[in-house]
Each structure stands twice: as structure tokens, then as C-alpha cells.
């Protein structure tokens, strides 16, 4: 499954909102040195109730608009 995710770094709190176009994720970490991407994977893992290794950013690693692939358990 592939999800469209819009990321808002340096927000006041962590939050995942469902949007008609995908997910909108607010992160407290800044978008530098991959900190926001790490927090995104962690937050999505908790929200979707899956393991972190099942989440992969396939497009937009340095962008606010990302495509995230969710894989099933092997």
C-alpha cells in the first residue's frame, strides 16, 4: 500500500490527521539531518499499529510531500 503524506516539521506537537488527499503529519523535529523523517516513520508506526521496518519513504525524502510504502509482514 502506498500513502501520500504531507509533512509539517517544527510543529508545536506530533499529530497525524487524515486528509482527502492522504495523511497530514505534524512533527516537532526540524527537517535537518533526517530527524523529521525518523520521527515520521516512528509516528506512522504508532498510528497504523505496525512495525517501523514495514514503513519506507519511497519518494520525497527531502520534501514535505512524500510517498510512503507500507509493506505487509513477511
Long-range contacts (C-beta under 8 A, 24 or more apart in sequence): 1-69, 1-70, 2-58, 2-67, 2-68, 2-69, 2-70, 3-67, 3-68, 3-69, 3-70, 4-65, 4-66, 4-67, 5-40, 5-44, 5-65, 5-66, 5-67, 5-68, 6-64, 6-65, 6-66, 7-31, 7-36, 7-40, 7-64, 7-65, 7-66, 8-64, 9-36, 9-64, 14-39, 14-43, 16-43, 16-44, 16-47, 31-62, 31-64, 37-61, 40-66, 40-68, 44-68
